[in-house]
């Protein structure tokens, strides 16, 4: 990795906070139609209110840190997607006020994460099914649904931050399958996590990260697609479809065309592959400006908060936290929580000279069950 620890920390912070900024900007107009170019560039009443997109991304990060702590202390832990599933059960508790299992995430006590911010119905119903049948152990051979909604991809950026590039895509794909069973949802999550991992771990350009991630996706064969919801032929077809729309996004980003016009050629972002394509377009087209990238990604008729969140994750990872304009950083809610999670991901589990985890603050957050 050709960068300093300080640079790396800046990217991780930028990815988490940047995603929240894009989410909050887009959340203001998510269900509106007739959106004009640059209609939204600031937060309503100067307060950036996050949606379920950022909520679930933060529970993803918390669950990964909980798992790593458990592994350090006990030498054994759930597979990452299974730990993430438990984290999503915690998020479900904040939405439905249920008490179906022992919580693992300290952030479930944060007030802003205990409010309903237009949660995706697919995520809610799928998690309700998982709590009844899987009990946190993912059964990939069981069809949960055939949804490719954007809720599968909007939450996986922390996987790319915390897991090495070689494994990040696979873990993100399996994690998407917690709630969404369509191959395009799983493959889009794979690509998104890979993009973040390549940018943050290897400091690659955005376009390079996207192209490398597409290649990795085309070569990936999920362990569970045989004797399952579909055969290899369908997976190959869906891979080609995702590759085509992302390549179209890259091509559009290099043309002299107005953003809303270009985005209209990619869709509205309600499904995973369209949301990722819109974020890809906006971040390559405006790769040197955080503000221009997220403003481009949210100002369209469609799933503006998800396209904004993905674009914010990507451009925030590339440019870093310090390049996010102060206006957005100073007015986004729970910034301190996001920075704490980001720094914990960078620093990792604090193991003392005796090989133990004895830091009281860390244990109070991540040592449960």
C-alpha positions as CSV (number, residue, x, y, z in Angstrom):
1,X,0.0,0.0,0.0
2,X,1.7,3.1,-1.2
3,X,0.3,5.5,1.4
4,X,0.8,6.5,5.0
5,X,-1.4,5.3,7.9
6,X,-2.7,8.9,8.1
7,X,-3.7,8.7,4.4
8,X,-5.4,5.4,5.0
9,X,-7.3,6.7,8.0
10,X,-8.4,9.7,6.0
11,X,-9.8,7.4,3.3
12,X,-11.7,5.2,5.7
13,X,-13.2,8.3,7.4
14,X,-14.0,9.8,4.1
15,X,-15.8,6.7,2.9
16,X,-18.1,6.4,6.0
17,X,-18.9,10.1,6.4
18,X,-19.0,10.7,2.6
19,X,-21.6,8.0,2.2
20,X,-23.7,9.5,5.0
21,X,-23.5,13.0,3.3
22,X,-24.7,11.6,-0.1
23,X,-27.4,9.6,1.6
24,X,-28.7,12.7,3.5
25,X,-28.7,14.9,0.4
26,X,-30.6,12.3,-1.6
27,X,-33.0,11.4,1.3
28,X,-34.5,14.9,1.0
29,X,-35.8,14.1,-2.5
30,X,-35.9,10.3,-2.7
31,X,-39.5,10.0,-3.8
32,X,-39.9,13.3,-5.8
33,X,-40.2,13.5,-9.6
34,X,-39.2,16.1,-12.0
35,X,-35.9,16.8,-10.3
36,X,-33.8,19.5,-12.0
37,X,-30.0,19.5,-12.3
38,X,-28.4,20.7,-9.0
39,X,-31.8,21.1,-7.4
40,X,-30.4,19.9,-4.1
41,X,-26.9,20.9,-3.0
42,X,-27.4,21.6,0.7
43,X,-29.2,20.1,3.6
44,X,-32.7,21.2,4.5
45,X,-32.4,23.6,7.5
46,X,-28.6,22.9,7.4
47,X,-29.2,19.5,9.0
48,X,-28.1,16.3,7.2
49,X,-30.6,13.6,8.2
50,X,-29.4,10.1,7.3
51,X,-31.7,7.3,6.1
52,X,-31.8,3.6,6.6
53,X,-28.9,3.3,4.1
54,X,-26.4,4.8,6.5
55,X,-28.0,3.1,9.4
56,X,-27.4,-0.3,7.9
57,X,-23.9,0.5,6.7
58,X,-22.9,1.5,10.3
59,X,-24.4,-1.8,11.7
60,X,-22.3,-3.6,9.1
61,X,-19.1,-1.9,10.4
62,X,-20.0,-2.5,14.0
63,X,-20.7,-6.2,13.4
64,X,-17.4,-6.7,11.7
65,X,-15.6,-5.1,14.6
66,X,-17.5,-7.3,17.1
67,X,-16.6,-10.4,15.2
68,X,-12.9,-9.4,15.0
69,X,-12.9,-8.8,18.8
70,X,-14.5,-12.2,19.5
71,X,-11.9,-13.9,17.2
72,X,-9.0,-12.1,19.1
73,X,-10.3,-13.1,22.5
74,X,-11.7,-16.6,21.9
75,X,-9.8,-17.7,18.8
76,X,-13.1,-18.6,17.1
77,X,-15.9,-16.5,15.5
78,X,-18.8,-16.6,13.1
79,X,-18.0,-16.2,9.4
80,X,-18.2,-12.5,8.5
81,X,-21.6,-12.7,6.7
82,X,-23.1,-14.4,9.7
83,X,-21.8,-11.8,12.1
84,X,-23.2,-9.1,9.8
85,X,-26.5,-10.9,9.9
86,X,-26.6,-10.5,13.7
87,X,-25.7,-6.9,13.2
88,X,-28.7,-6.5,10.9
89,X,-30.9,-8.2,13.6
90,X,-29.8,-5.4,15.9
91,X,-30.9,-2.8,13.2
92,X,-34.2,-4.6,12.9
93,X,-34.7,-4.2,16.7
94,X,-34.3,-0.4,16.3
95,X,-37.0,-0.4,13.6
96,X,-39.5,-2.8,15.1
97,X,-38.6,-2.6,18.8
98,X,-38.4,-6.4,19.0
99,X,-36.3,-8.4,21.4
100,X,-35.5,-11.6,19.5
101,X,-31.8,-12.0,20.4
102,X,-29.0,-10.6,22.4
103,X,-27.6,-7.5,20.8
104,X,-24.0,-7.3,19.6
105,X,-23.8,-3.7,18.4
106,X,-23.2,-0.8,20.8
107,X,-24.5,1.6,18.2
108,X,-28.1,0.3,18.6
109,X,-28.4,2.6,21.6
110,X,-27.7,5.7,19.5
111,X,-30.9,7.8,19.3
112,X,-30.5,8.6,15.6
113,X,-30.2,4.9,14.8
114,X,-33.5,4.2,16.6
115,X,-35.7,6.1,14.3
116,X,-37.5,4.9,11.2
117,X,-36.0,6.5,8.1
118,X,-37.9,4.8,5.2
119,X,-36.5,1.3,5.7
120,X,-36.7,-1.0,2.7
121,X,-39.6,-3.4,3.0
122,X,-37.4,-6.2,1.5
123,X,-34.8,-5.8,4.1
124,X,-37.4,-5.8,6.9
125,X,-39.3,-8.8,5.7
126,X,-36.2,-10.8,4.8
127,X,-34.6,-10.2,8.3
128,X,-37.9,-11.1,9.9
129,X,-37.7,-14.4,8.1
130,X,-34.1,-14.9,9.1
131,X,-34.8,-14.4,12.8
132,X,-37.5,-17.1,12.6
133,X,-35.7,-19.7,10.5
134,X,-31.9,-19.2,10.2
135,X,-31.2,-17.7,13.7
136,X,-28.2,-15.9,12.3
137,X,-26.7,-18.8,10.5
138,X,-27.1,-18.1,6.8
139,X,-28.6,-20.9,4.8
140,X,-27.6,-19.9,1.3
141,X,-29.5,-22.9,-0.2
142,X,-32.8,-21.5,1.1
143,X,-34.4,-18.9,-1.2
144,X,-35.3,-15.8,0.8
145,X,-36.6,-13.9,-2.2
146,X,-35.6,-13.0,-5.7
147,X,-35.2,-9.3,-5.1
148,X,-32.5,-7.1,-6.7
149,X,-33.5,-3.9,-4.8
150,X,-30.8,-1.4,-4.0
151,X,-31.0,-2.2,-0.3
152,X,-28.6,-5.0,-1.0
153,X,-25.7,-2.7,-2.2
154,X,-26.2,0.5,-0.1
155,X,-24.8,-1.0,3.1
156,X,-21.6,-2.9,2.0
157,X,-19.0,-0.2,1.8
158,X,-17.6,-1.0,5.3
159,X,-16.8,-4.6,4.1
160,X,-14.5,-3.0,1.5
161,X,-12.9,-0.9,4.2
162,X,-12.2,-3.7,6.6
163,X,-11.7,-6.8,4.5
164,X,-8.7,-7.3,2.2
165,X,-9.6,-6.9,-1.5
166,X,-9.2,-10.6,-2.3
167,X,-12.1,-11.5,0.1
168,X,-14.2,-8.3,0.3
169,X,-16.3,-9.0,-2.8
170,X,-17.2,-12.5,-1.8
171,X,-18.2,-11.5,1.7
172,X,-20.2,-8.6,0.5
173,X,-22.0,-10.8,-2.0
174,X,-22.9,-13.3,0.7
175,X,-23.9,-10.5,3.0
176,X,-26.2,-9.0,0.4
177,X,-27.9,-12.4,0.2
178,X,-29.0,-12.0,3.8
179,X,-31.9,-10.0,2.4
180,X,-31.8,-10.1,-1.4
181,X,-31.6,-13.3,-3.4
182,X,-31.3,-12.0,-7.0
183,X,-27.9,-12.6,-8.6
184,X,-27.7,-8.9,-9.7
185,X,-28.1,-7.8,-6.1
186,X,-25.4,-10.2,-4.9
187,X,-23.1,-9.3,-7.8
188,X,-23.6,-5.5,-7.4
189,X,-22.6,-5.8,-3.7
190,X,-19.6,-7.9,-4.7
191,X,-18.4,-5.1,-7.1
192,X,-19.2,-2.2,-4.7
193,X,-17.1,-3.7,-1.9
194,X,-14.3,-4.5,-4.3
195,X,-14.3,-0.9,-5.6
196,X,-13.9,0.4,-2.0
197,X,-11.3,-2.1,-1.1
198,X,-9.1,-1.3,-4.2
199,X,-9.4,2.4,-3.6
200,X,-8.7,2.4,0.1
201,X,-6.2,-0.5,0.3
202,X,-4.3,0.1,-2.9
203,X,-5.0,3.7,-3.6
204,X,-6.2,3.1,-7.2
205,X,-8.1,5.5,-9.4
206,X,-11.9,5.1,-9.4
207,X,-12.1,3.9,-13.0
208,X,-9.3,1.4,-12.4
209,X,-11.0,0.1,-9.3
210,X,-14.3,-0.3,-11.1
211,X,-12.7,-2.2,-14.1
212,X,-10.7,-4.5,-11.8
213,X,-13.8,-5.2,-9.8
214,X,-15.8,-6.1,-12.9
215,X,-13.1,-8.5,-14.0
216,X,-13.1,-10.1,-10.5
217,X,-16.9,-10.4,-10.6
218,X,-16.8,-12.1,-14.0
219,X,-14.3,-14.7,-12.6
220,X,-16.2,-15.3,-9.4
221,X,-18.3,-18.4,-8.9
222,X,-20.4,-18.3,-5.7
223,X,-20.1,-21.5,-3.7
224,X,-23.9,-21.9,-3.5
225,X,-25.4,-21.3,-6.9
226,X,-25.7,-24.9,-7.9
227,X,-28.8,-26.8,-6.6
228,X,-30.1,-23.3,-5.7
229,X,-32.3,-20.6,-7.0
230,X,-30.7,-20.6,-10.4
231,X,-28.2,-22.3,-12.6
232,X,-24.8,-21.1,-13.8
233,X,-26.3,-19.9,-17.1
234,X,-28.4,-17.4,-15.2
235,X,-25.4,-16.2,-13.2
236,X,-23.3,-15.7,-16.3
237,X,-26.2,-13.8,-18.0
238,X,-26.5,-11.5,-14.9
239,X,-22.8,-10.9,-14.8
240,X,-22.8,-9.8,-18.4
241,X,-25.7,-7.4,-17.6
242,X,-23.9,-5.8,-14.7
243,X,-20.7,-5.5,-16.7
244,X,-22.6,-3.8,-19.6
245,X,-24.3,-1.2,-17.4
246,X,-21.1,-0.3,-15.6
247,X,-19.2,0.0,-18.8
248,X,-22.0,2.2,-20.1
249,X,-21.6,4.4,-17.0
250,X,-17.9,4.7,-17.6
251,X,-18.5,5.7,-21.2
252,X,-21.1,8.3,-20.3
253,X,-18.8,9.8,-17.8
254,X,-16.3,10.6,-20.5
255,X,-18.9,12.3,-22.8
256,X,-19.9,15.9,-22.8
257,X,-23.4,15.4,-21.5
258,X,-25.5,16.9,-18.8
259,X,-25.6,14.7,-15.6
260,X,-29.4,14.2,-15.4
261,X,-29.5,13.2,-19.0
262,X,-26.7,10.7,-18.6
263,X,-28.2,9.2,-15.4
264,X,-31.5,8.8,-17.1
265,X,-29.8,6.4,-19.5
266,X,-28.7,4.2,-16.5
267,X,-32.1,4.0,-14.7
268,X,-33.4,5.4,-11.5
269,X,-31.4,3.4,-9.0
270,X,-34.2,1.4,-7.4
271,X,-32.4,-1.8,-8.2
272,X,-28.8,-2.6,-7.3
273,X,-27.2,-2.6,-10.7
274,X,-28.7,0.8,-11.6
275,X,-27.8,2.4,-8.3
276,X,-24.2,1.2,-8.6
277,X,-24.0,2.4,-12.2
278,X,-25.2,5.9,-11.3
279,X,-22.7,6.1,-8.5
280,X,-20.0,4.9,-10.9
281,X,-20.9,7.6,-13.5
282,X,-21.0,10.4,-11.0
283,X,-17.7,9.6,-9.3
284,X,-15.8,9.1,-12.5
285,X,-17.3,12.2,-14.1
286,X,-16.5,14.3,-11.1
287,X,-13.5,12.4,-9.7
288,X,-11.8,15.5,-8.3
289,X,-14.7,17.1,-6.4
290,X,-16.6,15.5,-3.6
291,X,-19.4,18.0,-3.8
292,X,-19.9,17.7,-7.6
293,X,-19.9,13.9,-7.4
294,X,-22.6,13.6,-4.7
295,X,-24.7,16.4,-6.1
296,X,-24.6,14.7,-9.5
297,X,-25.6,11.4,-7.9
298,X,-28.6,12.6,-6.0
299,X,-30.3,15.0,-8.4
300,X,-32.4,12.6,-10.5
301,X,-35.8,11.0,-10.4
302,X,-35.3,7.8,-8.4
303,X,-33.6,6.3,-5.4
304,X,-31.6,9.4,-4.6
305,X,-30.4,8.5,-1.2
306,X,-28.9,5.2,-2.2
307,X,-27.2,6.6,-5.3
308,X,-25.9,9.4,-3.2
309,X,-24.7,7.1,-0.5
310,X,-22.8,4.9,-2.9
311,X,-21.3,7.9,-4.7
312,X,-20.3,9.4,-1.3
313,X,-18.7,6.2,-0.2
314,X,-16.6,6.0,-3.4
315,X,-15.6,9.6,-3.8
316,X,-15.1,9.9,0.0
317,X,-12.8,6.9,-0.1
318,X,-10.8,8.3,-3.0
319,X,-10.5,12.0,-1.9
320,X,-10.5,11.4,1.9
321,X,-12.3,13.0,4.8
322,X,-10.2,16.1,4.6
323,X,-11.4,16.9,1.1
324,X,-15.1,16.7,2.1
325,X,-16.3,20.4,2.3
326,X,-16.7,21.6,5.9
327,X,-20.4,22.5,5.3
328,X,-21.2,18.8,4.9
329,X,-19.0,17.6,7.7
330,X,-20.2,20.2,10.1
331,X,-23.9,19.5,9.4
332,X,-24.2,15.7,9.1
333,X,-25.8,14.0,12.0
334,X,-23.9,11.4,14.2
335,X,-20.6,12.4,12.6
336,X,-18.7,11.5,15.8
337,X,-20.2,8.0,15.8
338,X,-19.1,7.5,12.2
339,X,-15.6,8.8,12.9
340,X,-15.3,6.5,16.0
341,X,-16.2,3.4,13.9
342,X,-13.9,4.5,11.1
343,X,-11.0,4.9,13.5
344,X,-11.7,1.6,15.2
345,X,-11.6,-0.1,11.8
346,X,-8.2,1.5,11.1
347,X,-6.7,0.8,14.5
348,X,-8.1,-2.7,14.8
349,X,-8.5,-4.8,17.9
350,X,-6.0,-3.5,20.6
351,X,-4.0,-6.5,21.7
352,X,-1.6,-5.8,24.5
353,X,2.0,-7.1,25.0
354,X,0.6,-10.2,26.7
355,X,-1.6,-11.0,23.7
356,X,-4.8,-10.1,25.5
357,X,-7.5,-7.5,24.7
358,X,-7.6,-5.5,27.9
359,X,-8.6,-2.0,26.7
360,X,-11.7,-1.2,28.8
361,X,-13.3,1.2,26.3
362,X,-12.9,-1.2,23.4
363,X,-14.3,-4.1,25.4
364,X,-17.3,-2.0,26.5
365,X,-18.2,-1.6,22.8
366,X,-17.2,-4.8,21.1
367,X,-17.2,-7.6,23.7
368,X,-20.7,-9.1,23.8
369,X,-21.9,-12.7,23.9
